[in-house]
Amino acid sequence: MARLRFMLGEWHVEAHVMDESNQWLSIPLPDETTIVPMLDGACHREEMPVFFDGSVSRLFFSWSYDNYRKLYRMVSCDDSEGLMAVLEGNFTEGTDTVVINDVHTGSAVVDEAGLVVFFRQLASSKTSADSFTDIVSESYDGGQTWLPVFRAVHTRKNDPRL
């Protein structure tokens, strides 16, 4: 979890969704969030209100690291549908970007017939000591290509070490 410590703290958030003309459109929520360590640092926890399709939902996120499989996992759940997603992956070599998705976890979005509608991916990039950016993308071709749908730019409100 040491490589994800940059996420800990209180953050101002600039949130955007991708519009029909492939431009980032600013949305009101989330506008801030707090990410805290749990279980002596073995996990991170975050709860965040988000604005989506004209309504506000609360999301829960928790990150952990699997020492045996050498990969990061994030679970998320929302208060509107209660569906839990599991995304897993790792840092892109030579970067400060962790990329996780649900292609192999069995938690992709399905339709009423139980068929996968799309997969989700999160790329979280440390951009400075006091900022990081999350890009959420969707894939409709089994993870071959990814279309960005949400961006959250985090700027530190205060230093968690104080």
Phi, psi and omega per residue, in radians:
M1 nan -0.130 -3.090
A2 -1.013 -0.654 -3.103
R3 -1.237 -0.296 3.131
L4 -1.722 0.067 -3.125
R5 -1.059 -0.406 3.128
F6 -1.053 -0.362 -3.124
M7 -1.371 -0.347 -3.054
L8 -1.199 2.400 3.054
G9 2.349 -3.000 3.092
E10 -1.811 2.366 -2.969
W11 -2.305 2.427 2.824
H12 -1.395 2.480 -3.123
V13 -2.241 2.263 2.963
E14 -1.811 1.972 -3.046
A15 -1.847 2.534 -3.129
H16 -2.508 2.596 2.947
V17 -2.048 2.674 3.108
M18 -1.418 2.208 3.131
D19 -1.578 -3.107 -3.061
E20 -1.112 -0.407 -3.130
S21 -1.711 0.339 3.121
N22 1.036 0.676 3.062
Q23 -2.047 2.527 3.081
W24 -1.309 2.201 3.135
L25 -1.932 2.163 -3.126
S26 -1.158 2.428 3.069
I27 -2.200 2.732 -3.015
P28 -1.276 -0.526 -3.112
L29 -2.277 2.487 0.091
P30 -1.376 2.569 3.059
D31 -1.977 -0.205 3.047
E32 -2.810 2.812 3.096
T33 -2.802 2.844 3.066
T34 -2.274 2.313 3.114
I35 -2.069 2.135 -3.047
V36 -2.134 2.654 3.055
P37 -1.343 2.648 3.061
M38 -2.267 2.776 3.008
L39 0.866 0.940 -3.138
D40 0.982 0.618 3.084
G41 1.534 0.041 -3.138
A42 -1.230 -0.391 -3.117
C43 -2.463 2.828 2.953
H44 -2.017 2.619 3.117
R45 -2.301 2.465 3.114
E46 -2.571 2.412 2.969
E47 -2.159 2.385 -3.006
M48 -2.590 2.317 2.975
P49 -1.414 2.385 3.106
V50 -2.257 2.610 3.099
F51 -1.771 2.103 -3.097
F52 -2.581 2.266 3.125
D53 0.914 0.710 3.053
G54 1.423 0.081 3.126
S55 -2.381 2.897 -3.122
V56 -1.851 2.284 3.044
S57 -2.177 2.719 3.030
R58 -1.806 2.336 3.116
L59 -1.996 2.556 3.039
F60 -2.048 2.364 3.091
F61 -2.279 2.502 2.986
S62 -2.481 2.254 3.108
W63 -1.806 2.562 2.995
S64 -2.620 2.986 3.113
Y65 -2.178 2.269 3.104
D66 -1.614 1.816 -3.119
N67 -1.131 -0.449 -3.101
Y68 -1.423 -0.727 -3.140
R69 -1.607 -0.151 3.131
K70 1.014 0.896 3.082
L71 -2.583 2.743 3.116
Y72 -1.610 2.561 3.047
R73 -2.266 2.550 3.005
M74 -2.281 2.302 2.984
V75 -1.879 2.536 3.081
S76 -2.460 2.690 3.111
C77 -2.651 2.619 3.110
D78 -2.121 2.847 -3.106
D79 -1.556 -0.011 3.138
S80 -1.588 -0.759 -3.140
E81 -2.017 -0.326 3.128
G82 1.242 0.297 -3.129
L83 -1.435 2.232 3.119
M84 -1.630 2.303 3.073
A85 -1.939 2.528 3.049
V86 -2.148 2.126 3.096
L87 -2.058 2.522 3.133
E88 -2.503 2.673 3.139
G89 2.972 -2.699 -3.052
N90 -2.685 3.119 3.069
F91 -1.265 2.429 2.988
T92 -1.189 2.259 -3.034
E93 -0.943 2.318 3.089
G94 1.349 0.219 -3.108
T95 -2.273 3.043 2.998
D96 -1.856 0.601 3.138
T97 -2.045 2.118 3.039
V98 -1.725 2.293 -3.105
V99 -2.115 2.109 -3.120
I100 -2.261 2.599 3.092
N101 -2.624 3.046 -3.110
D102 -1.881 0.396 -3.093
V103 -1.057 -0.662 -3.067
H104 -1.980 0.152 -3.033
T105 -1.661 -0.222 -3.114
G106 1.403 0.242 -3.121
S107 -2.071 0.383 3.095
A108 -1.161 2.795 3.131
V109 -1.218 2.268 3.140
V110 -2.095 2.814 3.097
D111 -1.624 -3.020 -3.101
E112 -1.080 -0.456 3.128
A113 -1.518 -0.020 3.135
G114 1.493 0.205 3.128
L115 -1.595 2.471 -3.120
V116 -1.120 2.211 3.093
V117 -1.549 -0.861 3.079
F118 -2.789 2.800 3.062
F119 -1.800 2.738 3.117
R120 -2.031 2.585 3.076
Q121 -2.418 2.508 3.050
L122 -2.166 2.235 2.987
A123 -1.995 2.047 -3.124
S124 -1.987 2.072 -3.033
S125 -2.073 2.172 2.999
K126 -1.254 2.116 -3.098
T127 -1.838 -0.330 3.020
S128 -2.891 -3.121 3.098
A129 -1.115 -0.397 -3.068
D130 -2.149 0.448 3.107
S131 -2.793 2.641 2.962
F132 -2.661 2.776 -3.105
T133 -2.213 2.338 3.031
D134 -1.841 2.347 3.006
I135 -2.139 2.092 3.066
V136 -1.736 2.292 3.138
S137 -2.225 2.825 3.084
E138 -2.178 2.594 3.087
S139 -2.194 2.308 3.112
Y140 -1.913 0.163 -3.125
D141 -2.265 0.629 3.067
G142 1.312 0.333 3.112
G143 1.640 0.138 3.094
Q144 -1.260 -0.728 3.084
T145 -2.288 2.658 -3.084
W146 -2.205 2.336 3.117
L147 -1.924 2.064 3.135
P148 -1.164 2.386 -3.126
V149 -2.205 -0.352 -3.078
F150 -2.605 2.457 3.085
R151 -2.362 2.369 3.073
A152 -2.271 2.033 3.113
V153 -1.717 2.054 -3.090
H154 -1.769 2.291 3.057
T155 -2.200 2.237 -3.030
R156 -1.055 2.341 3.026
K157 -1.503 -0.664 3.083
N158 -2.712 2.906 -3.092
D159 -1.546 2.146 -3.096
P160 -1.180 -0.238 -3.134
R161 -1.441 -0.153 -3.106
L162 -1.389 nan nan
